[in-house]
Amino acid sequence: MTIEKRIESLVNLGRFFDQYKRSGYEKDINLQYNDPYFDLLQQKIDSAVHHNGWFTKENVLFSLEQWAEALTQENLQKWISEYNFDKVESKTVGVIMAGNIPLVGFHDFLSILVSGHKALVKQSSNDKLLLPVVADYLKATSPEWDEKIEILPHSADGASKMTNYDAVIATGSNNTARYFEYYFAGKLSIIRKNRNSVAVLTGKETCEELSFLAEDIFRYYGLGCRNVSKLYVPKNYDFTGFFEAIYSWNPIINQAKYANNYDYNKAVYLMSQFKLLENGFLILKEDRSLSSPIATLFYERYDDLEEVKNELESRKEEIQCVVGKNIIEEEISFGKTQQPKLWDYADNVDTLAFLTRNV
């Protein structure tokens, strides 16, 4: 399949995703091969919500909306423009996906396909319902995908064995990354570890900017590496305006799993006599760590913004996104962390360069 054909197929997939919106489903009667996949994905969205307590319909549909916006002709052409696909020899690339947020491994899957390789997919048991429908839809629209996509089945114990592959992209925790590095030592690989995102506030942010920041904090319940888990704030920062700006997210406490984490973490912190700030649905704890528990946001006060910049540079291998306004060159605007572009690579590792030049 030519690169032009692959792009055409992925643009069509973007149109397929565009039917599923948080505001409601809008079936595109002009979309080829839409039946029966439109109804099937709708069923799997409902099933995913019951299968994984963190996968609310709101969050699943938010993910599909972002992919619909990404998979346009313009975006795909811009994404691939810097790479040479002419000399790519098709190989089998294994991809081990995390399951923390809906379709979290889709960018790796997409990168393998657009490069002309075969994707051999090992899904997380927490997110195993959506991608098979997407893969079947791609195969229906372009039969050439049949030999390019293989999703490994889950056995009764949830395990699936990956064999006969040339390279691998694996995502997991710091602990599983050590296992991956050992297990895949003889293979070309991208191994991703834990990362967290931070926001740097100056005290000059508007209420609107802080309300956008709430999206970066609470979307997917804070489970993604692109979710803000820590704030850097000026020494005498007053959190009153921050709490007022994020209050629209207060219904999040009605989600049982989130509420259980909130109650548990609050109890542990209070028994340990930590000084806390909280508003009934978010705990703020002063802490130098980057990774905060669910329903908790760490913060650290600073005297000099240059010191913060130096710390961000020294800890860049631990940080996925930096949210702020005129802080650093690579910063992300408030409210945009969970809306990455196709060319925004996890861990800042250029996946397409790896797949077109090394594999």
Secondary structure, DSSP 8 states (H G I E B T S, - for coil): --HHHHHHHHHHHHHHHTTEETTEE---TTSTT-TTHHHHHHHHHHHHHHH-TT--HHHHHHHHHHHHHH-SHHHHHHHHTT---TT----EEEEE---SSTTTTHHHHHHHHHHT-EEEEE--TTS-SHHHHHHHHHHHH-GGGGGTEEE----TTS-----S-SEEEEE--HHHHHHHHHHTTTSEEEEE---EEEEE--S---HHHHHHHHHHHHGGGG-STTSEEEEEEETT--THHHHHHTGGGGGGGGSHHHHHHHHHHHHHHHHTT--EEE-SS-EEEE-S-S---TTEEEEEEES-HHHHHHHHHHTGGGEEEEE-SSS-TT-B-TT-TTS--TT--GGG--HHHIIIII-
